[in-house]
């Protein structure tokens, strides 16, 4: 089977991503707990923390779904599509709320690009897997690489903000 649509050939990638994302999510949770008072006192930072946990949680759930053995591509595609829609709606809600709380120092466009970089490929992957027998949407599981990369970059940037920039 073509690696584009064969989850078994992606197992090592997603095992590695599960470990890396779990470690980064743990760092974010520690950063939140260390600076909890400052984070909850401002709605902008609490949204940033929620966005980060959602982004990393999305990658953890995604990795888990792809690693389920002998799952049909139709089921996997549906699961990924649902995850993409849930992540997109959560990110949209957080970013719309943050728009009203905008800080001059915050590069809000970076957050929008990262949110789109996580969610759009998820939606394309889900559609690709659902349309796989007809090859109407190319890319298959390769769409998940940008999701993981954008999610990890977003997690790292937000970890930095929640650990260091919050004290400035």
C-alpha positions, -999 to 999 in steps of 0.1 A, spaced: 0 0 0 11 35 -8 28 52 23 5 82 16 -24 61 29 -7 35 51 -8 44 88 15 14 97 43 30 78 39 62 99 40 44 133 76 54 142 68 90 133 37 92 155 53 73 184 81 99 184 56 127 181 35 113 210 65 113 233 77 148 222 43 163 225 36 147 258 69 162 272 61 196 258 25 195 271 40 186 305 63 217 303 33 239 295 13 225 324 43 232 347 47 267 332 10 274 338 12 261 374 43 282 382 27 314 369 -9 306 376 -16 338 394 -3 360 366 -20 338 339 -55 339 354 -53 376 363 -52 385 326 -76 370 300 -51 374 273 -27 349 289 -53 325 300 -64 323 264 -28 317 253 -25 289 279 -58 273 267 -47 276 231 -14 259 238 -30 231 257 -55 226 229 -28 226 202 -7 201 220 -37 180 230 -47 179 194 -13 164 184 -15 139 212 -50 128 202 -40 127 166 -10 105 173 -31 82 193 -57 79 165 -31 71 138 -15 45 160 -47 24 165 -39 -8 146 -59 -22 117 -83 8 117 -99 15 83 -89 47 65 -125 58 64 -128 56 102 -94 73 106 -103 100 81 -136 107 100 -118 109 133 -92 132 120 -118 154 103 -138 156 136 -106 164 155 -97 191 129 -132 207 132 -131 206 170 -96 221 171 -105 248 145 -136 259 165 -117 260 198 -88 280 183 -113 303 165 -131 310 197 -99 317 217 -85 339 189 -117 359 185 -118 365 222 -81 375 222 -88 400 194 -107 422 219 -79 420 244 -51 427 220 -18 439 234 5 462 214 34 439 221 17 407 210 22 395 174 -13 382 171 -8 372 134 17 345 146 -10 329 167 -34 329 137 -8 314 114 0 287 139 -37 279 145 -42 276 107 -11 256 103 -24 230 129 -60 229 118 -61 233 80 -38 203 72 -59 182 97 -90 190 77 -73 182 44 -60 149 58 -94 139 70 -109 147 36 -81 130 18 -85 98 37 -123 98 33 -118 104 -5 -89 79 -7 -105 53 -30 -112 79 -56 -80 99 -50 -100 131 -52 -79 148 -25 -42 140 -26 -18 139 2 -32 114 27 -12 112 59 15 136 46 -9 164 55 -3 156 91 34 166 90 26 204 89 0 199 117 26 184 139 53 209 130 31 239 135 17 224 167 52 219 181 64 253 171 33 268 187 38 248 218 74 259 221 66 296 215 38 296 240 59 277 265 84 305 263 58 331 267 42 314 297 75 307 314 97 337 306 79 366 288 52 366 314 77 379 340 87 410 319 
